[in-house]
């Protein structure tokens, strides 16, 4: 019976989903008699602070939001920004005869449904409505076949939430006290940060090794074509039976792992090449093997994130946001899944499209099935696939932009998963010859031909390594047989250097976390987002680079909370949580052992709990965070660079230091916040220490007697006056010190008192116009300009600030104001097509210097870049880096403009400014915090927001 015919007999049904977009789509499928409303994500959660905790609770409960003394009972409160929505839901429920809880069919969605039931307290029948795709048939089937709430799933989610709260609220304050305010720790985010830091440590410790080899181009002596080339390129494999060393033979210390291989240096390699110039070569062996490659499994959450990163340049968070929209609008199935299984309906749809688009020859006799590979996979969903019983081709969807790209990726992967294998042949040819000095040299070449592309006609998986060969890459070799003579057209000498391990990308970090069984695939996007937002990691292109701050945090956690960031321990916790979800263990005894430790009085009855030896590895988080005296804040934030130089992470950012601050010859310099840790060499640290820093006393102003100093600030060098003690700095009688930025032609170590007084005389009153409006000459962050009311006009040079006359100023204002440039300038250089935006990239001359742009994103050239030498790859990297940074800084700036000045923040800003004389990153940290709060506020109101705070 259809929903419409059921409701024809009377009654009104309230259906609650998570997001407004989903509500709109589902409403169109249910019709009259159904009211579909969104909860807009969670409506209830643990309190964010003591102020949100009801007054009847005291002590630790107010701080944690969990009553650890009474079976870890959580204290739930309705989120402040959801109270109006809850009132609306209650009003709608009062007018309804039935309630359908239609939140997502996973652990988190089940918990949201339970919270809705607890808060709304319905007096009408309640049904749990579940579906994994938003199509008319799926929604109507879900209405017709409701189930009860799964309390086991709810308990599992609650246990995770309590665990993450205890971890975060107990460990984070340690970071505040010992490293920096505003930091956070988390069960999975801290381990993810440690992975990124450890990879950077490997890069820092890495020592490159140089090795050489030979490459030969050998000819068969006959005419060739595309199917049978006349020559092949082979690499030197061995000399006198001893294998020639390649990069894999060297350790991270730059030394050979074994002395059984031959390490060729440049001199020996060139000598061997010379000795082989007139050698006779022949084919020693030809080994041919069948090649077969099966299709990739349909997408699950992590593989979708990885491929979207490789092929589309999407971050994990943006991938999930786009996928959420596709799901809510009925284009794909649910995007948070560990499953690679396709329903019979989906298999039939995929097989039909294979036949339709590629022909029956590409369709296997039997449908393909894919076994799950994820341990303790969460909930039984399908793989991520196009929705419906007939897949819409990308062209049929009407989608555009990122949604089109991601849908196309999912569609191709799904269709390809039901296609035949790719088959062909792989061939290895070995070629030998003897040098003039009697050495036997053997070269080797490998080839691959694909005789039937099968699924590769639809889809080929990408690779994390940009230099890796993809599966559909063919390398054809000549048809040769053992004993065939070959002539060497060229023997070239090639030098190589081993490279440090590659930094993680979002894709490879997701893969690493999953392989280590840490966290859950549905939470990886939010975890990566968290470590980026917290400043633990930043992006250079697609690479995840740890900040110096993260080194200090990880150092503290490893030293004093080692078990909490141990990879095996974290994975074991995941197993324990899954056992609780499956009813094989009890949550409260497990939480007791984790929080209070073994042997504590609180552990009465633990024997009846999880068992299986858990007591051997769970123990006293509370005890660990109680004794903070053993943590030396300076020690955990200090790292040797070399030659007596230390890198230190201070409360306002990283800096290098030589000697003690009370000793003569003490040096200190700030470290750029975007410097990768492996780039901080002794040589670079010496450069930083050699730069002028601190305050430069220039003398006293002869008119006021105030001392004038030059400083290096966030926006560059400037001069300012030191006001006498007792000068009011706040209130209506407050006096602000005169301050002025240095001209571009000036520097801290050359600016004079006269220069400073001249700069601080600005702004200069040039005169007034005919209407009495004052015109001033001012120096701003972006250069010299005139200002008349709200009308500003740029000046050509800084000298005009002091010598421009009123007549000259009026003449400038008499001209129409230029909006941008008078005429569009041609690009300085064309770089090609950006692989992400697929738009042409050019170099242009901008207001602040040359920059690269694809018409959507602009990125200023860095100090080491120039228009003449910039390559297309470098241009794409700059754009990718700019996209990765996102609009946070812009948002923060706008927020700062809109917010009125307040006394308390102003005082903090003054304090930060004083500290900036020693280190210039305080305001940057504040700016990041503002952006972070803005992002958090936006996230809280979104139904597609992160589903865990691990």
N, C-alpha and C positions, 0 to 999 in steps of 0.2 A: 504494500500500500504506500503510495507516495505521500510525502509530508503535506502536500496541499490538500489531498482528499481527507487525510486524518483530521486536519484542523477545521475542515468544513463543518464538523459536528460541534464546533464550539471550543473554547479554550485558547489560552495564549501561552506561548512558550518562550522563555528567555534563554538565549544561547550566549554564553560568555566565552570569548576567545581572548587571545593575548594582545593583538595589535589592531588598530583601526583599519589598516589596509586589508587584513584578513577578514575582519568583520564585514567590510564593504563587499568583498568578493563572495563570501558565504551567503550574505543576505540575498544576493541575486539568484542563488541556487535554491533557497528555501521558500521564498515567496511569502504570501500573506499568512498571518497567524503566528509568525516567528519574529521576535525582536532580537537582533544580534548586536551585542555591545562588547567593547573591549575593556579588559582590565588594565591595559597599557602596562604589561609586564607584571612584576611582583606588586602586590598591594600591601604586603606585610613582611617584615624582616626583623632581624635583631636590631636593637637601637644603635644609632651611630655615636651616641655619647650619653653621659650620665643625665643630661637634661631631658632626654627622651624616655628615661626609665620611670615608671610610676613611683610615686613617693613611698609606697609601702615597702619597697626594696631598699636595702642599705648595704654598705660595705662593698665587698668585691663584686656583688651582683650588679651594682650601679656602674662599675667600671667595665666589666666584661659583657654584661647583658646575658650572662649565663650563670645559673645558680650551681656552682661547682660542689657545694656542700650538700645539695639535695638532688642527687642523681643527674646532675648536669642539665637541669631543666632550663630550656631556653626561654627568654623573655621576649615575646614578640610584640611589636608595635606597628600600627598602620603608618606607612610612610607619609610624611607631612604633605608631600606633593600629590598624594593619592586620596586624600580624605574627601575631596570634592567628588572624585570618581566613585568612591565607595558609597557616598550618599546617593549618587545617581543610580548605582546598581541596586541599592536597597529600595529605592522608589520604584524602579522597574520591576523588581522581584515582587513587591507588594501588589502589583497589578497582574501578576502572572500565575498560571496554574501549574507549571512545571519548570524546572531549572535543568538546563543542559550545560555541563562544564566541559568546554571544548578546547581546552589548552593543549599544548603540544604533547605528543605521546612519547615522552621521555621522563627521566627521573625528575628533572627540574619542572617540567610541565605538570607532572602528577602532584608535585608539592604546591604549585600555584593553585591548582584545583582544590587541594585540601585547605589551603589558607582561605580561599574564597568561601568555601563551605563553613569554615570556622567563624569567619567575620560576618557573613551575611545571615547566618543562622536561619536557613530556609525552613518554612513550615509546609512546603509543597514537596512533591516527589522530586528527587535529585537523581540525575543520570550522568554517567561519565561517557562522553562522546569522543571517540578517537578516530583519527584518519591520518594517513601519511602523504596524501596529495589532495589538493583543493580543486576537485572537478565535481560536476553535478552528480555523477553516479557515486563518487566516493563520499560526498557529503550526505546524500540521501541514504546511502547504505549505513553510514555512521549513526544517523538519527534512528534508523530502524533497528539497529543492533547495538544499543548502549551496554555498558558494563558497570561494575561497581568500582569505586576508588581502590587502587592498589596500595594498601597501607604499608606494605613492605618497601615499596619504592619510596614512599614518603619518608619512612624511617631512615632509609639509606641516605636520602638527600639531607635530612636533618642532622644526621651524624657527621656528614662531611662539612656541613655549614658550621656546626659547633667546633669541630676540630680546627677548621680554618680560622675561626674567630679566636680560639685559645692561642693558636700559633701566632697569628698576626698581632693580637693585643698584648701578648706577653713579650714577644721578641722585638717588635718594632720600637717600643720605648728604649730598649737597650741601644739601638742604633741612634735614636735621638740624642741620648746622653753621651755616647762615645764617638759618634761620627758627625751627624748633622741632623738638625730638626727636619721634620717632614718626610723622613724616609719610611719605608715599609719593608716588612719581611712576610713571606708567604710560603706555604708548604711546597708549592710547585714553582712559583716565580723565583724564589731564592735559588733553587736547584738549577733552573734554566739560566739564571744569571751566572751561576758558578760554571756551567758548561761553556758559556761565551768567554768568561775570564780565563778559564783553563786553556782554551784554544789560543788566546792572546799570549798567555805565558809560554806556550809552546813556540809561538812565533818569535817572542823575545829571546828565548833560549836557543833558537835555531841558528845553526852555522852553515852557510852555504858551501857546497863542494863543487868544484869545476871538473868536468870530464869531457872527453873528446871521443868522437867516433867517425866513421867514414860512411858515405853514401855513394853507391855506384849506380850509374845509369847504363843498363846493358841492352844491346840490340841483338835481335834475331837475324838481322840481315835481309829480311824480306819485307815486302809492302804490307802494311797493316790497315785495319779499319776499326770502327767502333766496337765490333764484336770480338776482334782479334788484333790487339795492338801489336806494333812491331817492336816495342821496347818495354822494359819494366824498370822500376826503381827499387833497389834493395839496400838494406842497411847491414853494415858489418856485424856479424853475429859472434864470430870467434876467431882467434889467432892461435895456430898450432893446438887446436882442440880446447883452448881455454876461453871461456865466454868473456866477451868484452863488457865491462861494467856499464850499467845504465843508472838512471836516477834512483830506481828502487833499491839499488845495492848499497846506498849510503844512508847512514843513520842521521838523526837530527843534529848530531854533533859534527857533521861534515866528514866523518870517517867511514871507511868501508866496513860493512857488517861481517864480511868474510874475506879471507886472503885467497880464496879459490878463484876469484874473478880477476881479469886483467884490467888495471886502471890505466888508460891511455891519457897522457898529458898532450899538450899541443905539439911539442917537438916530436914525440914518438908517433903521433898520429900523422903529422906531415911527412915524416920520414917513411912511414909505411905506405902512404899514398904515392910518394915518388917511386918507391920500389915496386909498386903494382902497375905503373903506367904502361908497361909493355907486356904484362902478363897475359897468358891465355886462360880463358875462363870457360867453364862448361857447367851444364845442369847436373847436379849430383843426385837430386831426388825431387819428385813431384808427389805431394800427398794431397789427395782430394777427398773431402768428406761431404756428406749431405748436410745441407743447412735447413733448419726448420725453426720458425718462431711463431709462438702462439699469441693470440690477442691478449691485451691487458684486461684485468678485471674491471668491471664498472667502478665508477668513482664512489669512494666513501669520503668522509669529511677531510681526513688528512691528505689523501692522494689528490683530492680536488684543490686543496690549498697549495700543494706542491706544484702541480701542473699549472695552475693559474699564475703562480709566481714565475715559473720558468718561461711559459709561453706568452703571458699577457702582462707580466710585470706587476701583478697585483700583490699587495701585502695580504697576510692572512686575515686581518681584520676587514679590509675592503672586500676581499673575496666573500666572506660570510655576510657582509652587509648586502652585497649585490645578490647573492644566493637567496637571502631572506626575502628580498623583493620579488624575485622570480617565483619563490614558493608561495608567497602570500597572494600573488596575482595569478596563480594557477598554472604556471609554466613548468615547474619541476616538482619532484617529490621532496619530502623533508630532508633538509641539508645537514642535520646533525645525526650522523649514523656511523656505526662501525661495520655495517654489513656490506657485502658485495653481492648479495642475492637479488635476483630479479624475479618478480612475480610471473606466473604463467602468462598473464595478460601482457606484461612488458616484453617478455621473450617473443611472443607472437607478433607484437607491434614492431620490434626490432627486426625480426626475420622477414616480415613483410616488406620493410623498407630496404633491406639488403637486396631482395629480389627485384624490387621496383627500381632502385637506383644503380645497382651494380650487376644485376643479372643472377640467374640461378646458379651459375658456375661458382659464385662466391659464397654460397650458402651451404654450411655443413649439413650432413644428413640428419644429425640429431642436435637439438638445442644444447648450448654450452651451459654448464653450471660452474659456479665458483665457490670454493670453500672459504669460510671466514678464517682470517689469519690473526685477528686481534684477540689476545687473551682476555677472558672475562668480558667479552663484548657487551656493551651496555644496550639493553633493550633490543627487541626484534623489529628492525625496520628493513625496508628495502634499501638497495643501493640508491645513490642519487642519479636520477634519470629524468627524461622528459615525462611529463604527466600524461594521463589518459591512456585509452586503449588504442589510439592511433597517434603516433608521434608527429607533431608539427615540425616541418623542416624549418631551419632558421629563417628562411625567406618568408615563410607563412606566418611567422609570429607577429610581425610588425614591430619588433623590438629594435632599439637603436643603442648606440654607445656601448658602455660596459655590460649592460644586461644582454645585448645581442652577442657580444664576444663570449661571455661566460656560458650562455645557453648553447651557443654553437659548439663550444668545447665539450659540454656535457652530452649533447646530442651525438657528436662524432664518436666519443668514447663509448657510448651505449650501443650504437649501431655496430661499431667495430668489434665489440665484445661477442657478437653473434655471427662473426664471419669466419671463413676458413683460415688456416695457418698460412703464413708466407713460407715458401720453400725455395731452395736454390742449392748452390754448392759453395763451399769454402775451400780454397787451395793454398798450400804453402809450398813455395819453390825455394830450394837451396842451391846456391851457386858457389863454386869453388875455383880457386886459382892460387898459383904459387908466385911469390914475389921474387925479385932479382936477388935478394939476399937469403933466399931459401925458406922463407916463412910461408906457412899454409894459411890462407885467409878464406873464410867462408861467409858469404852474404846470404841474407834471408829476406824473402818478400812474401806477403800474404795478400790474398785477394778474396773477394766475395761477389758472387753473381746471384741475383734473385730471378728465378725463372717464373715464379707466380707470386705476385705481391699480396694476394689475399687481403687480410684486414688492413694492410698498410695503404690500400687505396683510400681508406676512410680516415685513418688516424695513425700517427706515429708519436710515441711518448718522447718528451723532452729529457734533458739531462742537466744535473746541477753544475757539472763541469762544462764551461763553454767550449772547451777544446775536444770534448768527447764526441765520438762518432755516433750518430743516431742509427737506429736499426735499419732504416731503409737506404743507408749509404752503400753504394756498390763500388768495388775496386776491381776492375778487370785486368787480368794478366794475360800475356800471350799464351797461346797453346803450344807448350813445349813438352819435351819428353826427356827422360834421364839420358845423359850422354850428349845432348845437343850442345854444339859449340855456340858461345856468345862472345861478342866483342864489347869491351868497355868503352863507351863513348865518353864518359867522364867519371873520375873518382874525386869527389869533393870531401873536404875536411870540415866537420861541424863541431863547434864548441857549445857546451851546455852548462847550465848551473842549476843545482837543485833548488827547489822553491820551498818556502815554509808552508805548513798546512794552511789550506784556505780557510778564511773566516767563515763562520756560519752565515747562511742567508736565512730568511724566514722559512723557506722550503726545507732546507737541510736541518734546521733546528727542530722543526716539527717532526721530521723523519727520525732524528736522534732521540727526541723525547719518547716517541712511540716505540722505537726499538728497545729503549731501556725500560719501557712499561711504566713511565712516570707520567702522572696526570691522566687525563682523559681527552681523547681527540676533540670532543665538543668544546673544550675549554682552552685549547692551544692558542686560538686567535686572541682571546682576552688576556692570556698570560703574556704573550709577546707584546700586546698593546700596553700592558702594565709596566713591563721593564723598560719600554721606550718612554712612556710618560713619566716615569720616576727618574729618568736621567741616568739609569744604570747602563743603558745601551743607546747608541745613536747609529744612524745609517750613513754609509758612504757608498753611493750607488745602491746596490742590493745587499751589500755586506753589512752584517751586524757587528759593530765595533764597541767593545766595552769602554766605559768612561773610567777615569782614574778613581772616581767615587766608588764605582762598583768593585774595584780592587780592594779598597778599604773595607767595604761591607762584607765581601766574600772572605777576606782575611780574618775579620772578626768572627764570622759564623764558623769558619773552618777551625779556628783556634779554640773557641769557647763553646760552640754548639755543633761540633763536628758531626754528630749522629743525625742532626736535623737536616743537614745538607748532603748526607751520604746518599749516593745514588741507589745502592741496593736497599738501604733502609727505607727510602722514599717509595721505591717500587713495592717493598714488602707491606708498607702501610696501605698502598693501593689494593693489594691482595686482601688484607684484613678488612678493608671497607667493603670490598666485593663479597666477602664471606658473610659480613653482617647483612648486606643486601639480600643475600641468598638464604638467610635464616640459619646459617651454620655457626654464627657467633652472636654474642649479645653486645649491644652498643655500650651500655653503661659500664660494665666491668672493663671493657677495652679502654674507654675514655679515662677511667680511674687510673689505670696503669700508665697510660700515656702522660697524664697530667701530674699525678701525685707520686708515681714511681712504685716499684716493688717494695714490700715490707712496710708500707705506710698504713696507719690505722684505717685510712679510708678504703683500704683494699679488702675489707671483709667480704667474703663471698666470691672473690675473684676466681677461685677454682672452678666455679660453675660457669665461668665466662667463656672467652674465645678459645682458651686452651692452645694446644699445638705448640707449646713452647714460646708463646708470645712474650712471656715475662722475661725471656732472655734478651729481648731487644727493645722493649718498651720501658721507659723510665723517666722520671721526674722532671718534666718541663718546668714546673713551678720552682723546684730547687735550683735548676740551672740559672734562672733569671733573678734569683734572690741575691746571690753573691756577685756583685758587680765590681767589688774592690780589686779583684784579680785582673781586671781588664785595663790595660794601660792604653788610653786613648791615643797618645802620641805614637806609641809603638805600633799599634795595629794600622795606623794611617801613614806609616813611613816605609819607603822602599828605596834601596840603594840603586843609584844610577851608575856610579863609578867615579874614580878620582876624587873621593871625598864628598861627592854631591849626592844629596838625598832628595827624592821626590816625596813631598808631603801633601796629604789631602786635608785641607783646613775647612773650617765651617763656611768659608766663602769661596772655596774652590781650590784647585791644585796649584802648587808652586814648587820650585826647586830651591834648595838652600845648601850653602856650603858654610860649615862652621857653626858654632853656637852664637845666638843673637847677642850675647853679652861680651863676645870676644872681638878683638880687633880684626878687621879683615872679613867680617861676616858679610855674606852676600845672599841676596834673596831676589827671586823674580817669579812673576806669575807665569803659568803655563797656559797656552791657548786651550780653551775648553773643547775645541773640535780636533785636537791633536790625538791621533791614535797612539796608544801606549807603546806599541813596538817602534814608533818613530822617535821616541824620546831617547836619543843616543847621548853619549857623553859630549860629543861635538856640538849637538844642538843645545844641550843644557848650558854649555859654555857660552854659546851665542846669546842665550837668554840672559845669563848673568852679566854679560858684558854690556847689555843695553842699559841706558839710563833709566833709573826707576826711583820711586820715592819723591820727596819734596825737594825742590831746588829753591833755596832762599835767594831772592833777587835784590832785596834791600827794602828800605822804608819809603813810603809815599811822602814826599816833602810837604804836602798840604795837610794830610791827616795823621801822619806818623805811623800808620798801620803797616805791618810787614806784608810784603807781596811775595807770593811763592808760585812756582810753576809745578803742575802735577800732571800725571798721566791718568786720564779717566776713561770711563766706558766708551765715550764717543771721541776719544783722542785726547791729545795734550791740551791743557788750558792753564790760565793764570787766575789767581784769586787773591783776595786780601784776608788777613787774619784779624778778626775783630777783637778788641780788648776784652779781658775777662769781665763779666758782669753785663755785657751787652745783651739786652733782651732778644731772645731768638724766637719767641712765640708771643701770641697776643697782639692787640692792636698797635702796640708800640714796638713790635718786632723789627729788627734791622737785619736785612739780608746782605751778605758780603757781595761786593762787586766781583763778577766772574766773566771771563771771555775766553773763547776758543782761540787757539793759535792759528794763524794763517797756514796754508799748505807749505809755504816757503820757509816756515820757521820750525825749529826743533827745540826740545827741552834743554839740550845742553848748550844752545847758542842764544836763546832768547834773553834779552836784557831788561833791566828795570824800565828803561824808556819805552821799549816795545810793549811791555805789560801795561804801563800807564796809558799808552796810546790806545791799546786794544780795549781797556776798561772804560775809556771815554765814550765808547759806543753804547747805545745808539746815539748818533749825532743828529741834531735837529738841523735840517737843511733849510727849512722855511715853511711858509704856508701858501696855499693856493688862493685863488680869487675869492673863494667862499670861506676862507679862514681855516681850512682843514690842514693840520700839520703834516709835513712830509719828513720822514726820518730815514737815515741810512743805517742799515743794520747788517751784522754778520751772522748768518745762520748756519745750521748744520750742513746745508746744501750750498753754501756760498753766499756772497754779498748780494744785498737787494735793497730796494726802496720800499717804504710802506706808507700808504696814505689811507687811513681808515682800515678797511678790510681789503684794499687793493694793493697787491704786492707786485713789483716788477724787478726782474733779475738785473744785476749789473755785470758788466763784462769782466771786471777785475777788482781785486781788493783795494787797490789804491784809490779807486773812486769813492770809497767810503769816507775818505778824509778830504777829498778835493772837489767833489762834484758840486756844482753851483745850483742855486734854485732854478735859474733859467734852463740849465741842462736837464734838471729833474722834471720840470714842467713839460719840456719838449718830449721826454720819454713818455709821460702820461698822456700827452696829446696824441700819441700813436695808438692804434687799436691793439688791445691786448692779444698777444700770441697764445693760442691754445696749442701747447706742444711745440713742434717745429714748424717753421714757415712752409716748408715743403718736405715731403717724405724723402729721406735719403736712401739711396740704394744700399743693399746689404754689403758689408765689408767682405763677406766670404760665405759661400754656400757649402754646407757639410753633407747633405744627403737626407734620407728619410729616417726619422726616429723610429726604432723598432717597437716602441710602446704606443705612442700616439698615432703612428703611421702618417705623420705630417712632415713637410719639408723643414729642415732645420737650417737656420742661417745665423751668421754673426752680424750684429748691428751695433751702431755707435749710439749709446744712450746718454742720459743726463749725468749718470755717475760712471761713465766709461763703457767699454765694449761689453756686450752680453750675447748669450746664445738664446734663441727662442724658436719654438715651433708654432708660434701664433697663439698658444694657450698658456704655456709656461715660460717664464723668463728666468735666466740664471746668469748672474754677473760672473765674468771671468775672474779667476783667482789670481793671486800675486804671481804664481809661477807660470800662468798661462799667457799667451800672446796671440794676437790675431794671425800672425804669420805662421806660428808653429802648431796651433791647435788642430787636432785631428778630429774626424767625425766621431770616433769612439769616445774621445774626451768630451765632446759636446754632448753626446747622449748621456754620459755619466753625470755631467753637471746638471742636466735637466732631471735625471732620475733622482739625484740627491735633493734637488729643490722640491720635487714632488713628494719625496719621502718626509721632508720636514713639515709639509702640510701648512695649513693656515693658522697654526697656534699663535705665532708671534703677532700676526695681524689682529687676531681676535683679542689678544691681551691688550694691544695698543688701543683698540677701539673701546674696550671695557674701561681702560684707564682714563680715556677722554670723557666718557659718559659719567663716570663716578665722581661726585664732588669731593674736594679735598677734605680730609678729616684730620684732626689734630694728632690722634694716636698714630695713624700710618705715617704722617709727616715726620713724627719723631723717629720712627723706625727708619724712614728713608735717610734722615740725617745721620743716624748711627751707621747705616750701611755705607753712606758716602765717606764717612771718616775711615771706615775699614777699607774702602776702595783704594786709599792711598797705598795700602800694603798689598791688596789683591783686588783685581778689578772685576770679579765675577759675582759679587753679591746681588747686584740688580738683575743679572741674568737669571740667577736662581729664583729671585722673586717673580720675574717675568714668566718663567716656566710654571711656577706655582699658580699664577693667575690663569694661564692658559689651561692648566690641568683642571682647575676648579670649573672653568667654563665648559671644558669637555665633559667633566663628570656630571655637571648639571644637565647637559644635553643628553648624556647617556642614560641618566636616571629616568627620563621621561620617554624613553624609546622602548617599544616592545621588543625590538631586535637587539637590545643591549646585551652586554656580556652575561653569560649564564653562570658564572662562578667567580669568586674572588680568591682563587687558589694562589 
